[in-house]
């Protein structure tokens, strides 16, 4: 079992999740700042 490889995989997964959450929050914030055309 290669622990360094597993550790790198875990770090990349956590980083990807944080990046996705951050992009989602900033995207929703930009949408809420846009004027709403109903």
N, CA, C and O atoms as a Tripos MOL2 file, in Angstrom:
@<TRIPOS>MOLECULE
protein
  152   151    38     0     0
PROTEIN
NO_CHARGES

@<TRIPOS>ATOM
      1 N           0.8420   -1.1990    0.0000 N.3       1 UNK1
      2 CA          0.0000    0.0000    0.0000 C.3       1 UNK1
      3 C           0.8780    1.2500    0.0000 C.2       1 UNK1
      4 O           1.7780    1.3870    0.8290 O.2       1 UNK1
      5 N           0.6120    2.1450   -0.9250 N.am      2 UNK2
      6 CA          1.4350    3.3470   -1.0470 C.3       2 UNK2
      7 C           0.7340    4.5100   -0.3600 C.2       2 UNK2
      8 O          -0.2070    5.0980   -0.8920 O.2       2 UNK2
      9 N           1.2170    4.8220    0.8280 N.am      3 UNK3
     10 CA          0.5660    5.8820    1.6000 C.3       3 UNK3
     11 C           0.7750    7.2800    1.0190 C.2       3 UNK3
     12 O          -0.1580    8.0830    1.0390 O.2       3 UNK3
     13 N           1.9760    7.6060    0.4960 N.am      4 UNK4
     14 CA          2.1400    8.9500   -0.0990 C.3       4 UNK4
     15 C           1.1580    9.1880   -1.2430 C.2       4 UNK4
     16 O           0.6280   10.2900   -1.3840 O.2       4 UNK4
     17 N           0.9140    8.1690   -2.0560 N.am      5 UNK5
     18 CA         -0.0180    8.3140   -3.1720 C.3       5 UNK5
     19 C          -1.4260    8.5540   -2.6500 C.2       5 UNK5
     20 O          -2.1680    9.3710   -3.1950 O.2       5 UNK5
     21 N          -1.7900    7.8320   -1.5850 N.am      6 UNK6
     22 CA         -3.1160    8.0000   -0.9850 C.3       6 UNK6
     23 C          -3.2470    9.3950   -0.3850 C.2       6 UNK6
     24 O          -4.2980   10.0270   -0.4960 O.2       6 UNK6
     25 N          -2.1830    9.8730    0.2480 N.am      7 UNK7
     26 CA         -2.2010   11.2000    0.8660 C.3       7 UNK7
     27 C          -2.3670   12.2850   -0.1950 C.2       7 UNK7
     28 O          -3.1180   13.2410    0.0000 O.2       7 UNK7
     29 N          -1.6670   12.1350   -1.3110 N.am      8 UNK8
     30 CA         -1.7900   13.1000   -2.4120 C.3       8 UNK8
     31 C          -3.2060   13.0820   -2.9690 C.2       8 UNK8
     32 O          -3.7740   14.1320   -3.2700 O.2       8 UNK8
     33 N          -3.7770   11.8830   -3.1060 N.am      9 UNK9
     34 CA         -5.1390   11.7600   -3.6320 C.3       9 UNK9
     35 C          -6.1380   12.4490   -2.7150 C.2       9 UNK9
     36 O          -7.0470   13.1320   -3.1870 O.2       9 UNK9
     37 N          -5.9720   12.2740   -1.4090 N.am     10 UNK10
     38 CA         -6.8740   12.9060   -0.4350 C.3      10 UNK10
     39 C          -6.7430   14.4230   -0.4980 C.2      10 UNK10
     40 O          -7.7460   15.1370   -0.4650 O.2      10 UNK10
     41 N          -5.5050   14.9200   -0.5880 N.am     11 UNK11
     42 CA         -5.2920   16.3690   -0.6500 C.3      11 UNK11
     43 C          -5.9160   16.9530   -1.9110 C.2      11 UNK11
     44 O          -6.5430   18.0110   -1.8550 O.2      11 UNK11
     45 N          -5.7540   16.2840   -3.0400 N.am     12 UNK12
     46 CA         -6.3170   16.7690   -4.3020 C.3      12 UNK12
     47 C          -7.8400   16.7550   -4.2430 C.2      12 UNK12
     48 O          -8.4940   17.6720   -4.7390 O.2      12 UNK12
     49 N          -8.4040   15.7040   -3.6290 N.am     13 UNK13
     50 CA         -9.8610   15.6110   -3.5240 C.3      13 UNK13
     51 C         -10.4160   16.7360   -2.6660 C.2      13 UNK13
     52 O         -11.4070   17.3660   -3.0370 O.2      13 UNK13
     53 N          -9.7840   16.9980   -1.5150 N.am     14 UNK14
     54 CA        -10.2400   18.0690   -0.6270 C.3      14 UNK14
     55 C         -10.1010   19.4220   -1.3220 C.2      14 UNK14
     56 O         -10.9850   20.2730   -1.2170 O.2      14 UNK14
     57 N          -8.9820   19.6190   -2.0360 N.am     15 UNK15
     58 CA         -8.7660   20.8750   -2.7430 C.3      15 UNK15
     59 C          -9.8240   21.0830   -3.8240 C.2      15 UNK15
     60 O         -10.3250   22.1920   -4.0070 O.2      15 UNK15
     61 N         -10.1620   20.0040   -4.5430 N.am     16 UNK16
     62 CA        -11.1710   20.0980   -5.5990 C.3      16 UNK16
     63 C         -12.5380   20.4310   -5.0110 C.2      16 UNK16
     64 O         -13.2860   21.2260   -5.5800 O.2      16 UNK16
     65 N         -12.8630   19.8220   -3.8690 N.am     17 UNK17
     66 CA        -14.1500   20.0990   -3.2250 C.3      17 UNK17
     67 C         -14.2200   21.5490   -2.7650 C.2      17 UNK17
     68 O         -15.2320   22.2190   -2.9730 O.2      17 UNK17
     69 N         -13.1480   22.0380   -2.1410 N.am     18 UNK18
     70 CA        -13.1290   23.4210   -1.6640 C.3      18 UNK18
     71 C         -13.2320   24.3860   -2.8460 C.2      18 UNK18
     72 O         -13.9310   25.3960   -2.7650 O.2      18 UNK18
     73 N         -12.5400   24.0760   -3.9370 N.am     19 UNK19
     74 CA        -12.5710   24.9280   -5.1260 C.3      19 UNK19
     75 C         -13.9740   24.9550   -5.7320 C.2      19 UNK19
     76 O         -14.4640   26.0110   -6.1330 O.2      19 UNK19
     77 N         -14.6180   23.7780   -5.7950 N.am     20 UNK20
     78 CA        -15.9690   23.7070   -6.3590 C.3      20 UNK20
     79 C         -16.9550   24.4850   -5.4990 C.2      20 UNK20
     80 O         -17.8140   25.1950   -6.0220 O.2      20 UNK20
     81 N         -16.8320   24.3510   -4.1750 N.am     21 UNK21
     82 CA        -17.7330   25.0780   -3.2700 C.3      21 UNK21
     83 C         -17.5020   26.5860   -3.3960 C.2      21 UNK21
     84 O         -18.4600   27.3600   -3.4290 O.2      21 UNK21
     85 N         -16.2490   27.0010   -3.4640 N.am     22 UNK22
     86 CA        -15.9270   28.4200   -3.5860 C.3      22 UNK22
     87 C         -16.4470   29.0020   -4.8940 C.2      22 UNK22
     88 O         -16.9940   30.1050   -4.9110 O.2      22 UNK22
     89 N         -16.2770   28.2630   -5.9960 N.am     23 UNK23
     90 CA        -16.7820   28.7380   -7.2840 C.3      23 UNK23
     91 C         -18.2970   28.8130   -7.2780 C.2      23 UNK23
     92 O         -18.8750   29.7400   -7.8450 O.2      23 UNK23
     93 N         -18.9480   27.8410   -6.6390 N.am     24 UNK24
     94 CA        -20.4070   27.8240   -6.5860 C.3      24 UNK24
     95 C         -20.9180   29.0180   -5.7880 C.2      24 UNK24
     96 O         -21.8780   29.6720   -6.1940 O.2      24 UNK24
     97 N         -20.2810   29.3040   -4.6550 N.am     25 UNK25
     98 CA        -20.7140   30.4260   -3.8230 C.3      25 UNK25
     99 C         -20.5020   31.7510   -4.5390 C.2      25 UNK25
    100 O         -21.3790   32.6150   -4.5080 O.2      25 UNK25
    101 N         -19.3510   31.9260   -5.1870 N.am     26 UNK26
    102 CA        -19.0750   33.1790   -5.8880 C.3      26 UNK26
    103 C         -20.0090   33.3320   -7.0930 C.2      26 UNK26
    104 O         -20.4100   34.4470   -7.4260 O.2      26 UNK26
    105 N         -20.3540   32.2230   -7.7440 N.am     27 UNK27
    106 CA        -21.2620   32.2730   -8.8910 C.3      27 UNK27
    107 C         -22.6610   32.6790   -8.4440 C.2      27 UNK27
    108 O         -23.3160   33.4830   -9.1060 O.2      27 UNK27
    109 N         -23.1260   32.1210   -7.3120 N.am     28 UNK28
    110 CA        -24.4430   32.4950   -6.7910 C.3      28 UNK28
    111 C         -24.4420   33.9580   -6.3500 C.2      28 UNK28
    112 O         -25.4360   34.6620   -6.5250 O.2      28 UNK28
    113 N         -23.3280   34.4130   -5.7790 N.am     29 UNK29
    114 CA        -23.2310   35.8050   -5.3320 C.3      29 UNK29
    115 C         -23.2810   36.7510   -6.5340 C.2      29 UNK29
    116 O         -23.9270   37.7970   -6.4740 O.2      29 UNK29
    117 N         -22.6010   36.3840   -7.6270 N.am     30 UNK30
    118 CA        -22.6410   37.2140   -8.8290 C.3      30 UNK30
    119 C         -24.0460   37.2410   -9.4130 C.2      30 UNK30
    120 O         -24.5100   38.2840   -9.8730 O.2      30 UNK30
    121 N         -24.7330   36.0870   -9.3960 N.am     31 UNK31
    122 CA        -26.0940   36.0380   -9.9310 C.3      31 UNK31
    123 C         -27.0340   36.8910   -9.0980 C.2      31 UNK31
    124 O         -27.9290   37.5390   -9.6400 O.2      31 UNK31
    125 N         -26.8380   36.8960   -7.7750 N.am     32 UNK32
    126 CA        -27.7230   37.6770   -6.9090 C.3      32 UNK32
    127 C         -27.4600   39.1760   -7.0790 C.2      32 UNK32
    128 O         -28.3480   39.9930   -6.8390 O.2      32 UNK32
    129 N         -26.2320   39.5400   -7.4960 N.am     33 UNK33
    130 CA        -25.9180   40.9520   -7.7050 C.3      33 UNK33
    131 C         -26.4650   41.4600   -9.0390 C.2      33 UNK33
    132 O         -26.6640   42.6620   -9.2120 O.2      33 UNK33
    133 N         -26.7050   40.5540   -9.9730 N.am     34 UNK34
    134 CA        -27.2420   40.9710  -11.2630 C.3      34 UNK34
    135 C         -28.6820   41.4420  -11.1120 C.2      34 UNK34
    136 O         -29.4280   40.9080  -10.2920 O.2      34 UNK34
    137 N         -29.0790   42.4510  -11.9070 N.am     35 UNK35
    138 CA        -30.4790   42.9010  -11.8720 C.3      35 UNK35
    139 C         -31.4000   41.7920  -12.3570 C.2      35 UNK35
    140 O         -31.1620   41.1830  -13.4000 O.2      35 UNK35
    141 N         -32.4500   41.5370  -11.5940 N.am     36 UNK36
    142 CA        -33.3700   40.4440  -11.9240 C.3      36 UNK36
    143 C         -34.4010   40.9150  -12.9490 C.2      36 UNK36
    144 O         -35.1380   41.8740  -12.7190 O.2      36 UNK36
    145 N         -34.4340   40.2230  -14.0760 N.am     37 UNK37
    146 CA        -35.4180   40.5310  -15.1160 C.3      37 UNK37
    147 C         -36.5250   39.4940  -15.0530 C.2      37 UNK37
    148 O         -36.3330   38.3560  -15.4820 O.2      37 UNK37
    149 N         -37.6710   39.8680  -14.5260 N.am     38 UNK38
    150 CA        -38.7920   38.9200  -14.4290 C.3      38 UNK38
    151 C         -39.7340   39.1250  -15.6140 C.2      38 UNK38
    152 O         -40.7440   38.4300  -15.7270 O.2      38 UNK38
@<TRIPOS>BOND
     1     1     2 1
     2     2     3 1
     3     3     4 2
     4     3     5 am
     5     5     6 1
     6     6     7 1
     7     7     8 2
     8     7     9 am
     9     9    10 1
    10    10    11 1
    11    11    12 2
    12    11    13 am
    13    13    14 1
    14    14    15 1
    15    15    16 2
    16    15    17 am
    17    17    18 1
    18    18    19 1
    19    19    20 2
    20    19    21 am
    21    21    22 1
    22    22    23 1
    23    23    24 2
    24    23    25 am
    25    25    26 1
    26    26    27 1
    27    27    28 2
    28    27    29 am
    29    29    30 1
    30    30    31 1
    31    31    32 2
    32    31    33 am
    33    33    34 1
    34    34    35 1
    35    35    36 2
    36    35    37 am
    37    37    38 1
    38    38    39 1
    39    39    40 2
    40    39    41 am
    41    41    42 1
    42    42    43 1
    43    43    44 2
    44    43    45 am
    45    45    46 1
    46    46    47 1
    47    47    48 2
    48    47    49 am
    49    49    50 1
    50    50    51 1
    51    51    52 2
    52    51    53 am
    53    53    54 1
    54    54    55 1
    55    55    56 2
    56    55    57 am
    57    57    58 1
    58    58    59 1
    59    59    60 2
    60    59    61 am
    61    61    62 1
    62    62    63 1
    63    63    64 2
    64    63    65 am
    65    65    66 1
    66    66    67 1
    67    67    68 2
    68    67    69 am
    69    69    70 1
    70    70    71 1
    71    71    72 2
    72    71    73 am
    73    73    74 1
    74    74    75 1
    75    75    76 2
    76    75    77 am
    77    77    78 1
    78    78    79 1
    79    79    80 2
    80    79    81 am
    81    81    82 1
    82    82    83 1
    83    83    84 2
    84    83    85 am
    85    85    86 1
    86    86    87 1
    87    87    88 2
    88    87    89 am
    89    89    90 1
    90    90    91 1
    91    91    92 2
    92    91    93 am
    93    93    94 1
    94    94    95 1
    95    95    96 2
    96    95    97 am
    97    97    98 1
    98    98    99 1
    99    99   100 2
   100    99   101 am
   101   101   102 1
   102   102   103 1
   103   103   104 2
   104   103   105 am
   105   105   106 1
   106   106   107 1
   107   107   108 2
   108   107   109 am
   109   109   110 1
   110   110   111 1
   111   111   112 2
   112   111   113 am
   113   113   114 1
   114   114   115 1
   115   115   116 2
   116   115   117 am
   117   117   118 1
   118   118   119 1
   119   119   120 2
   120   119   121 am
   121   121   122 1
   122   122   123 1
   123   123   124 2
   124   123   125 am
   125   125   126 1
   126   126   127 1
   127   127   128 2
   128   127   129 am
   129   129   130 1
   130   130   131 1
   131   131   132 2
   132   131   133 am
   133   133   134 1
   134   134   135 1
   135   135   136 2
   136   135   137 am
   137   137   138 1
   138   138   139 1
   139   139   140 2
   140   139   141 am
   141   141   142 1
   142   142   143 1
   143   143   144 2
   144   143   145 am
   145   145   146 1
   146   146   147 1
   147   147   148 2
   148   147   149 am
   149   149   150 1
   150   150   151 1
   151   151   152 2
@<TRIPOS>SUBSTRUCTURE
     1 UNK1         2 RESIDUE 1 A UNK
     2 UNK2         6 RESIDUE 1 A UNK
     3 UNK3        10 RESIDUE 1 A UNK
     4 UNK4        14 RESIDUE 1 A UNK
     5 UNK5        18 RESIDUE 1 A UNK
     6 UNK6        22 RESIDUE 1 A UNK
     7 UNK7        26 RESIDUE 1 A UNK
     8 UNK8        30 RESIDUE 1 A UNK
     9 UNK9        34 RESIDUE 1 A UNK
    10 UNK10       38 RESIDUE 1 A UNK
    11 UNK11       42 RESIDUE 1 A UNK
    12 UNK12       46 RESIDUE 1 A UNK
    13 UNK13       50 RESIDUE 1 A UNK
    14 UNK14       54 RESIDUE 1 A UNK
    15 UNK15       58 RESIDUE 1 A UNK
    16 UNK16       62 RESIDUE 1 A UNK
    17 UNK17       66 RESIDUE 1 A UNK
    18 UNK18       70 RESIDUE 1 A UNK
    19 UNK19       74 RESIDUE 1 A UNK
    20 UNK20       78 RESIDUE 1 A UNK
    21 UNK21       82 RESIDUE 1 A UNK
    22 UNK22       86 RESIDUE 1 A UNK
    23 UNK23       90 RESIDUE 1 A UNK
    24 UNK24       94 RESIDUE 1 A UNK
    25 UNK25       98 RESIDUE 1 A UNK
    26 UNK26      102 RESIDUE 1 A UNK
    27 UNK27      106 RESIDUE 1 A UNK
    28 UNK28      110 RESIDUE 1 A UNK
    29 UNK29      114 RESIDUE 1 A UNK
    30 UNK30      118 RESIDUE 1 A UNK
    31 UNK31      122 RESIDUE 1 A UNK
    32 UNK32      126 RESIDUE 1 A UNK
    33 UNK33      130 RESIDUE 1 A UNK
    34 UNK34      134 RESIDUE 1 A UNK
    35 UNK35      138 RESIDUE 1 A UNK
    36 UNK36      142 RESIDUE 1 A UNK
    37 UNK37      146 RESIDUE 1 A UNK
    38 UNK38      150 RESIDUE 1 A UNK
